[in-house]
Amino acid sequence: MSEATQAGWTPAVALVLASSTGGVGQHVASVARGLVAGGATVTVCGPAATEEQFRFTAAGAAFVAVEIPANPTPADARAVAALRTALARPLDVVHAHGLRAGLVTTLARPTAPVVVTWHNSVLAGGVRGRLSRLAERVVARRARLTLGASADLVERARALGAPDARLAPVAAPALPRPRRSRAAVRAEFSVGPQQPLILSVGRLHPQKRYDVLVDAAASWRQLTPPPVVVIAGTGPSYLGLASRISTARAPVTLLGHRTDVADLLAGADLAVVTSDWEARQLFAQEALHAGVPLVATAVGGLPELVGDAAVLVPPGDVAAVDEAVRGLLADDARRADYARRGPARAATWPTEAQTVAQLQRVYAELAGAGEASTGAPAGADGAAAEPGATGGQR
């Protein structure tokens, strides 16, 4: 065993991310906190706005502003040059999060081994989709190690030529305890005592398919009492969704950015996810942790995430969402059953500490492997195996 893999090793790690307002930024902040707490020297490189939102420096990490936008632009050449300069320091590992950060990082060609975590699938069509799929191939082949947040991302990376691809589930940061009572939350939205409150949280982006939720909600005006639907989040789909809600007279309110998701869940009767694709969506994890019955689309990593603890529906199917929600609202015992299943399922997921521990093992392996990584043993699911484990880590 090399010195790098011995207990007490404290690496110098650079974490790289592109523009983010949600799950990726939260995950990088969680990883930075865990690594710093373990004695690592951590530098986060990303857009200045990510430091403003996620406060990496408050966790003890250094921060270097490198403007990597969410979509390719001619400014990418400047981002590559800026990142190359930022990474010109003694480092044991460079860990990029997301395809955009992965592309800029691999093009910057740092001397330290590069790990790239894939958080999302390429869904775009046209020229943008073709460019993104080309970037996937470049990143897969140039990274020393690819980590996928879901099994389908691992398989995709392998198919594109990744020399080493493994499953590395992303843990949802623990929500704080609610600061308001259930009654206070419901009063904010004028929800009556017997009236259902349905919640969804996420970026307002076409991938999330909130149009499906809005169209289903329009028919719920006929229910007695009619449910109140609230969606927390911001993003490019806001104006289109607002117009759709108005035209359909759907009982849906767009809340904008919220920092009180724990409170919202405390007041909710149901949670709904209508995305075309997700890996391990943070809101789905938060809903199950909180014991809120969940209706979600059977896409990406969601089925493997929730198991039998949520009602799964096909993507893009308004009628299926409508039927699933009506069925749960009409059956108190079934809702109570799913409220029990959620926390039980969530208890099987890796914690933030376990996620960081897995990354520390990966970093130690790469830093001690020289130019040719031999790869850690992997279980059937592609995850790096725990020492002494007989199967892969979830």
C-alpha positions in Angstrom: 0.0 0.0 0.0 1.4 3.4 -0.9 1.6 6.3 1.5 -1.3 7.9 -0.4 -3.7 5.1 0.6 -2.7 5.0 4.3 -5.1 6.3 6.9 -4.7 10.0 7.7 -3.8 11.0 4.1 -4.9 14.7 3.6 -5.0 15.4 -0.1 -5.0 18.7 -2.0 -8.1 18.6 -4.2 -9.6 21.0 -6.7 -13.3 20.8 -7.2 -14.6 22.3 -10.5 -18.2 23.3 -11.4 -20.0 25.3 -14.0 -22.9 27.6 -13.5 -25.3 26.1 -11.0 -28.2 27.2 -8.9 -29.3 23.8 -7.6 -28.3 20.2 -7.1 -24.7 20.2 -8.5 -23.8 23.3 -6.5 -25.3 21.8 -3.3 -23.4 18.6 -3.9 -20.0 20.4 -4.4 -20.6 22.4 -1.3 -21.3 19.2 0.7 -18.2 17.5 -0.7 -16.1 20.6 0.1 -17.4 20.6 3.7 -16.7 16.9 4.2 -13.2 17.0 2.7 -12.1 20.1 4.7 -13.5 18.5 7.8 -11.3 15.5 7.0 -8.2 17.6 6.8 -8.0 18.0 3.0 -6.9 21.2 1.3 -9.7 22.1 -1.0 -9.9 24.7 -3.8 -13.2 25.2 -5.6 -13.1 26.7 -9.1 -16.3 27.9 -10.7 -18.4 31.0 -11.6 -18.4 33.8 -9.0 -22.2 33.4 -8.6 -21.7 29.9 -7.3 -19.6 31.2 -4.4 -22.2 33.8 -3.6 -24.9 31.2 -3.4 -23.2 28.1 -1.9 -20.4 29.8 0.2 -17.7 27.3 -0.4 -15.2 29.6 1.5 -17.5 29.4 4.6 -16.7 25.7 4.7 -13.0 26.4 4.7 -12.3 25.9 1.0 -10.4 28.4 -1.2 -12.3 29.7 -4.1 -11.0 30.8 -7.6 -13.5 32.4 -9.9 -13.6 30.7 -13.3 -16.6 31.6 -15.4 -17.9 28.4 -16.9 -21.4 29.0 -18.3 -24.1 26.4 -18.4 -24.0 26.2 -22.2 -21.0 26.4 -24.6 -20.0 29.8 -25.7 -16.9 31.4 -27.4 -15.8 32.3 -23.9 -14.9 28.7 -23.2 -11.4 29.3 -24.5 -11.0 31.9 -21.7 -12.4 29.5 -19.2 -9.9 26.8 -20.2 -7.0 29.3 -19.9 -8.3 30.6 -16.5 -8.7 27.1 -15.2 -5.3 26.0 -16.4 -3.8 28.9 -14.4 -6.0 28.0 -11.3 -4.8 24.4 -11.4 -1.1 25.2 -11.8 -0.5 24.4 -8.1 0.4 21.1 -6.3 -2.7 19.0 -6.5 -3.4 15.3 -5.9 -6.7 15.2 -7.7 -8.9 17.4 -9.8 -12.6 16.6 -9.6 -15.0 18.2 -12.0 -18.8 18.1 -11.6 -21.0 17.9 -14.6 -20.3 17.7 -18.4 -19.5 21.4 -18.9 -17.0 21.5 -16.0 -15.6 18.2 -17.2 -15.0 19.5 -20.7 -13.3 22.7 -19.6 -11.2 20.7 -17.1 -10.1 18.0 -19.5 -9.2 20.7 -22.1 -7.1 22.5 -19.4 -5.0 19.3 -19.1 -4.1 19.5 -15.4 -1.1 17.4 -14.3 -3.1 15.8 -11.5 -5.5 12.9 -12.3 -9.0 14.1 -13.4 -12.2 12.7 -12.0 -15.5 13.8 -13.6 -18.9 13.1 -12.0 -21.7 13.0 -14.5 -24.9 14.4 -12.9 -27.1 14.8 -16.0 -28.0 13.2 -19.3 -27.9 15.0 -22.6 -31.5 15.6 -23.7 -31.1 18.5 -26.1 -31.6 18.0 -29.8 -30.3 19.9 -32.8 -26.9 21.6 -33.0 -26.7 22.0 -29.2 -27.4 18.3 -28.7 -24.8 17.2 -31.2 -22.2 19.4 -29.5 -23.1 18.1 -26.1 -22.8 14.5 -27.3 -19.4 15.3 -28.8 -18.4 16.8 -25.4 -19.6 13.6 -23.7 -17.2 11.6 -25.8 -14.3 13.9 -25.2 -14.8 14.0 -21.4 -15.4 10.2 -21.1 -12.2 9.4 -22.9 -10.0 12.0 -21.3 -11.0 11.7 -17.7 -9.0 9.2 -15.6 -12.2 8.2 -13.8 -15.8 8.8 -14.6 -18.4 8.7 -11.7 -22.0 8.5 -12.6 -24.8 9.6 -10.3 -27.0 6.9 -11.7 -26.5 3.5 -13.4 -27.6 4.8 -16.8 -24.9 7.5 -16.7 -22.3 4.9 -15.9 -23.4 2.8 -18.9 -23.4 5.8 -21.1 -19.8 6.8 -20.2 -18.6 3.2 -20.7 -20.3 3.1 -24.2 -18.5 6.3 -25.1 -15.1 4.9 -24.2 -14.5 5.8 -20.6 -11.5 3.8 -19.4 -13.0 3.5 -15.9 -16.6 4.4 -15.0 -18.3 3.7 -11.6 -21.5 4.4 -9.8 -21.2 7.1 -7.2 -24.6 8.1 -5.8 -25.0 11.8 -4.8 -26.5 12.2 -1.3 -29.0 14.9 -0.7 -27.7 17.4 1.9 -29.7 16.9 5.1 -32.6 19.3 5.4 -32.9 21.4 8.6 -35.8 20.9 10.9 -38.9 22.9 9.8 -39.0 26.3 11.4 -42.8 26.7 11.0 -45.7 24.5 11.8 -47.7 22.7 9.2 -50.6 25.0 9.9 -48.5 28.1 9.4 -47.1 26.8 6.1 -50.6 26.0 4.8 -51.9 29.4 5.9 -49.4 31.1 3.7 -51.1 29.6 0.7 -54.7 29.8 2.1 -55.0 26.1 2.2 -58.1 24.9 4.1 -58.0 22.2 6.8 -59.2 19.4 4.5 -57.6 20.8 1.3 -54.6 19.0 -0.2 -51.3 20.9 -0.7 -49.2 19.4 -3.6 -45.6 20.5 -3.8 -42.8 20.3 -6.4 -39.4 21.8 -6.1 -36.8 22.3 -8.9 -35.4 24.5 -11.6 -38.0 25.8 -14.0 -36.5 24.2 -17.0 -38.0 22.2 -19.9 -36.4 18.9 -18.6 -38.6 19.2 -15.5 -41.8 19.1 -17.6 -43.8 21.3 -15.2 -46.2 21.7 -18.2 -47.3 18.2 -17.4 -48.0 19.0 -13.8 -49.9 22.2 -14.8 -52.1 20.4 -17.3 -52.9 17.7 -14.8 -53.6 20.3 -12.1 -56.1 22.1 -14.3 -58.4 19.1 -14.0 -58.1 19.0 -10.2 -60.3 22.1 -10.0 -63.2 19.6 -10.2 -62.1 17.9 -7.0 -63.8 18.7 -3.7 -62.0 20.3 -2.1 -59.7 21.3 -5.0 -56.0 20.9 -4.2 -53.5 23.8 -4.1 -50.3 23.2 -6.1 -47.1 25.1 -5.5 -43.8 24.9 -7.4 -40.7 26.3 -5.9 -37.8 27.3 -8.2 -36.6 29.7 -10.8 -35.4 29.2 -14.3 -35.9 29.9 -18.0 -39.4 28.3 -18.2 -41.0 30.8 -15.8 -42.8 32.9 -18.3 -44.1 30.0 -20.4 -45.4 28.2 -17.3 -47.0 31.4 -15.9 -48.9 31.8 -19.2 -49.9 28.1 -19.3 -51.2 28.3 -15.7 -53.3 31.4 -16.6 -54.7 29.9 -19.8 -55.6 26.6 -18.2 -56.9 28.3 -15.0 -54.8 25.7 -13.1 -54.6 25.9 -9.3 -50.9 26.3 -9.5 -48.7 29.0 -7.9 -45.0 29.6 -8.9 -43.2 30.5 -5.7 -39.8 31.4 -7.1 -36.6 30.7 -5.2 -37.3 29.3 -1.7 -34.9 28.5 1.1 -37.5 26.9 3.3 -38.0 23.5 1.5 -38.2 21.7 4.9 -41.1 24.0 5.8 -42.9 23.4 2.5 -42.6 19.7 2.9 -43.9 19.9 6.4 -47.1 21.5 5.0 -47.5 19.3 2.0 -49.7 16.3 1.5 -48.1 15.1 -1.8 -44.9 15.7 -3.7 -44.7 15.4 -7.5 -41.8 15.1 -9.9 -42.6 15.2 -13.6 -39.1 15.3 -15.2 -38.2 13.7 -18.5 -34.9 12.5 -16.8 -33.3 12.6 -13.4 -30.4 10.9 -11.8 -31.0 11.1 -8.0 -33.1 14.2 -7.9 -32.6 16.1 -4.6 -36.3 17.0 -4.1 -37.3 13.3 -4.6 -34.8 12.4 -1.8 -36.0 15.2 0.4 -39.6 14.2 0.0 -39.0 10.6 1.0 -36.8 11.7 3.9 -39.6 13.9 5.1 -42.3 11.1 4.7 -44.3 13.0 2.1 -45.9 10.6 -0.5 -44.3 11.0 -3.8 -45.5 10.6 -7.4 -42.5 10.6 -9.8 -41.6 9.7 -13.4 -40.0 6.4 -14.0 -36.9 7.9 -15.7 -33.1 7.7 -15.3 -32.1 6.9 -11.8 -35.4 7.6 -10.1 -36.7 4.0 -10.1 -33.5 2.7 -8.5 -33.6 5.6 -6.1 -37.2 5.2 -4.8 -37.8 1.5 -5.2 -41.4 0.8 -4.1 -41.5 3.9 -1.9 -43.1 6.1 -4.5 -45.8 5.9 -7.2 -44.0 5.8 -10.6 -45.6 7.1 -13.8 -44.4 7.3 -17.4 -42.8 10.6 -18.5 -44.8 13.2 -20.4 -48.1 11.5 -19.5 -50.6 14.0 -18.1 -53.3 11.3 -17.6 -51.0 9.1 -15.6 -50.0 11.9 -13.3 -53.7 12.9 -12.9 -54.7 9.3 -12.1 -51.8 8.8 -9.6 -52.5 12.0 -7.7 -56.3 11.4 -7.6 -55.7 7.9 -6.4 -53.5 9.0 -3.5 -55.8 11.9 -2.5 -58.8 9.5 -2.4 -57.1 6.9 -0.2 -55.9 8.0 3.3 -54.5 4.6 4.1 -52.5 4.4 0.9 -51.0 7.8 1.5 -50.1 6.8 5.1 -48.4 3.7 3.7 -46.2 5.7 1.3 -45.5 8.2 4.1 -44.0 5.2 6.1 -42.2 3.7 3.1 -40.4 7.0 2.2 -38.2 7.3 5.4 -37.5 3.6 5.4 -36.2 3.8 1.8 -34.2 6.9 2.5 -32.5 5.2 5.4 -30.9 2.8 2.9 -29.2 5.6 0.9 -25.6 6.8 1.5 -25.3 9.8 3.7 -23.2 12.8 2.9 -20.4 11.5 5.1 -20.5 8.1 3.3 -20.4 9.9 0.0 -17.4 11.9 1.0 -15.7 8.8 2.4 -16.2 7.0 -1.0 -14.6 10.0 -2.8 -11.6 10.0 -0.3 -11.0 6.4 -1.2 -11.2 7.1 -4.9 -8.8 10.1 -4.5 -6.3 8.0 -2.5 -6.4 5.3 -5.2 -5.7 7.7 -8.0 -3.0 9.6 -6.3 -1.2 6.4 -5.4 -1.7 4.7 -8.8 0.9 6.6 -10.9 0.2 7.1 -14.5 -1.9 4.0 -15.0 -4.9 3.5 -12.7 -5.6 -0.1 -12.0 -9.2 0.6 -10.8 -10.7 -0.4 -7.6 -12.8 -3.5 -7.3 -16.3 -2.9 -8.3 -19.6 -4.5 -7.3 -22.4 -5.5 -9.7 -23.7 -1.9 -9.8 -20.4 -0.5 -10.8 -19.7 1.3 -7.5 -16.3 1.2 -5.9 -16.4 -1.6 -3.4 -16.0 -1.0 0.3 -12.9 -2.7 1.9 -14.1 -6.2 2.7 -17.5 -5.7 1.0 -19.0 -8.4 -1.2 -21.1 -6.1 -3.3 -21.0 -2.6 -4.7 -21.9 0.4 -2.5 -25.2 2.0 -3.3 
